[in-house]
Amino acid sequence: VQLQASGGGLVQAGGSLRLSCAASGTMVSINDMGWYRQAPGKQREFVATITSGGTTTYADSVKGRFTVSRDNAKNTVYLQMNKLKPEDTAVYYCYGDVRGGSSARIIYWGQGTLVTVSS
């Protein structure tokens, strides 16, 4: 199973970006999908998650600005980021809680996509 993230880039403060992350490979189902981020010199932190049924959870720092969604038919999770701030600058990592053929559940991570917000 592989997760491929895309959509990062350079944007001015107040702008918007949309990240995508597509899962591919052999899998039975994907439970939670979501996003973490890691800013330079800081630990990786939770951003948002969405269950297979569509229930979402957000970090306080992004509530009201970011929206996580998914397309189960495409095994893809999205992160719409609005009203971006310089402190949102980070490498964004997607993940998926994947159930395989043996019913084992494994967390897979994407390779990360860089978001840079200029002031």
N, C-alpha and C positions, 0 to 999 in steps of 0.2 A: 504494500500500500504506500502511495506517495501523495503528499499534499503540496500543491504548487500555488504559491501566493503571488499576486501581482497587484499593480495599481499605485504603488508608492511614488513619491516624487517630491518636488520642491513647490511650495505654495506659500503665499503671503498670509499673514495673520488675518483671520476673519474669513478665509477662503474655505473651500471644500475639496475633499478627495473621497474616492470610493475604492476600497480594497476588495479583492476577490480571492478566494482560495478554493481550488477544486481538488477533490480527492479522487484517486484512481487506483485500480488494482482489484484484487479479489477480496470481497468483503460481503458479509451477510447484511449488515446494517450499520448505520452510524448513529450513535446516541447523541451526546452533547457535541456541539462544535462551537468554536469561539476564537477569541483573540487575547493575546498577551502582548506586552511591549517592554522594551528595554532601552532606556536612555543611556547615553555615555556615562560611565562611572557609577551606574546605579544597578540595582537588582531588577530582574524581570518582574513585572507586575501585571496583575489581572486587569483586563479592559472590559470584556463583555463575553457572554455565553448565551447560547440558545439551544433548547432541547429539541428533540425530534418532533415534538408536538407544538413547538413555537413559543414556549415560555422563555422569556429573556431576563437576564440579570446584568447589571452594569456596575462598574466602579463609580463611586460618588463623583470622581473628578471628571467623568465624561457624561453623566446623566443629563439629558436634555439637549445634548450636542451630537452624540453618536447614536446610530441605530444599527443593530445587528439583525440580519435576516438570513434565510437560507432557502435554497431550492433543493428539496430532497430528491427530485427526479434527476438532478444534475450533480448531486453530492457536492454542492457548492455552498459556501458560507460567504456572506458579504459584510462589510463594515462601512456604512456611510458616515463620514466624518464632516460635520459642519462647524462653523464658527471656530475654526482651528486656532490654537494659541501656540506661541513659541515653546511652551512647556510640553506640548504634545509631540515634539520632536523625539523620535525614537525609531528603533527597528521593531516592526510589528510582526509577530509570529502567530500564525493560525494553528489550531490543533483540532483533532477529531478523536473522539472516543469510539473506536471501531470494534465491532464484534465480528470475529472471523468464523470460519467453518466449524471449528472445534468449540465454539461458544466462548472462547477466550476473548477478553476485552483488553485492547492495547491502545494506549494514547500515542498517536502519531503527530509529529510536528512538521510544519512547513519550513522552508528555508529562510524565511524572514524577508521583509520588504521595507526599505528605508523611507520614512516620512520626515521631511525637513520643513519646518514652519519658520519663515523669516519674519522679523518684527518690522 
